[in-house]
Amino acid sequence: MKLSVIKRTISLILSAAALVAVTSSCSGGKDAANVNYDDVLGAIEGAVAGFDSSEYTAREESYIKNFIKIDPAGYAGCDIRVSTEGGSINEYGVIDVGEGGSAADVKKTVEAYFEFYLSIWDDRYLAEEYPKIRDAEVRTFADRYVVYTILDKDGRAAVFSAVGDLF
């Protein structure tokens, strides 16, 4: 009788251990604490290079402060890039709010930027680019990184997939 109690106990322990192993392996993605700003920026740059051959340049700090309403100096990292191709409004950005920062607040600020951009849009110029700003998207990752895109559907998907794969 004692042997059967020991067998059941061992069986329960092994079952619990297997359940813990399966649950932890299915938690999804990498440990977010091990993903840094350079990883996120690199993933975005890799995705952008994969779908668009045009070159991108950094947005001027004055533009970021006055139009996006973000002060890059107030964050652990901030890189906003815009296409240098004359007929394109392609733009993307990543902001690392840092420890204790509010990714949700920055996301709201970027959404307000999209609304402003739409409010000043003039369909007489670059009408074919309008869907990019209309469908612009911003997401947060690990409650620390804010990533936004003003790109076509495939570009948005590529960027968010590449960043999502990090987490």
C-alpha positions, -999 to 999 in steps of 0.1 A, spaced: 0 0 0 28 24 8 44 18 -26 12 29 -44 10 61 -24 47 68 -33 39 60 -70 9 84 -70 29 111 -53 58 108 -78 32 107 -107 16 139 -94 50 156 -90 60 147 -125 27 158 -139 30 192 -122 65 196 -135 54 188 -170 26 212 -168 50 240 -156 74 232 -184 47 233 -211 31 265 -197 64 284 -195 74 273 -230 41 286 -244 42 320 -227 50 336 -260 81 354 -273 113 363 -257 118 378 -223 109 415 -229 135 425 -203 162 413 -227 150 434 -256 166 468 -258 161 499 -278 187 490 -304 170 457 -310 137 474 -316 152 500 -339 172 474 -358 141 453 -364 123 483 -378 151 493 -400 154 458 -413 117 457 -421 118 491 -438 148 481 -459 129 450 -469 99 467 -485 112 502 -495 144 511 -512 141 548 -506 163 563 -480 151 577 -447 164 606 -427 159 616 -391 131 641 -385 145 674 -371 142 678 -334 122 710 -338 96 690 -359 94 663 -333 88 689 -305 64 712 -324 43 688 -344 45 654 -327 48 671 -293 75 648 -280 108 661 -266 133 634 -276 156 645 -247 129 633 -223 131 597 -233 156 569 -232 155 567 -270 137 584 -298 142 579 -335 117 593 -360 125 587 -397 109 601 -428 113 592 -464 136 614 -485 116 603 -516 98 635 -527 64 619 -534 62 598 -503 49 606 -468 64 574 -454 74 578 -418 81 556 -388 92 561 -352 103 543 -321 103 559 -286 118 541 -256 99 557 -227 125 542 -202 119 528 -168 89 543 -152 78 561 -183 43 558 -197 41 542 -231 3 547 -230 7 585 -227 32 586 -256 9 565 -276 -19 590 -271 5 618 -281 13 600 -313 -24 594 -320 -30 632 -316 -2 638 -341 -20 615 -366 -52 635 -360 -34 668 -365 -18 655 -397 -52 644 -410 -67 678 -401 -42 696 -423 -42 671 -452 -49 687 -486 -62 661 -512 -50 683 -540 -14 672 -533 -3 636 -531 -38 622 -529 -25 586 -534 -5 590 -502 -37 598 -481 -43 561 -471 -10 560 -453 -19 588 -429 -56 577 -427 -44 542 -417 -14 553 -396 -9 530 -366 9 532 -333 15 502 -309 32 497 -276 55 469 -267 64 457 -232 49 488 -217 81 506 -227 84 510 -265 61 530 -287 63 522 -324 44 541 -351 41 539 -388 28 561 -416 32 535 -443 12 514 -467 -5 482 -455 24 460 -463 49 483 -447 29 485 -415 26 448 -414 63 442 -419 73 467 -392 49 454 -366 57 418 -374 94 424 -370 90 442 -337 65 417 -324 89 389 -331 113 404 -305 87 400 -278 
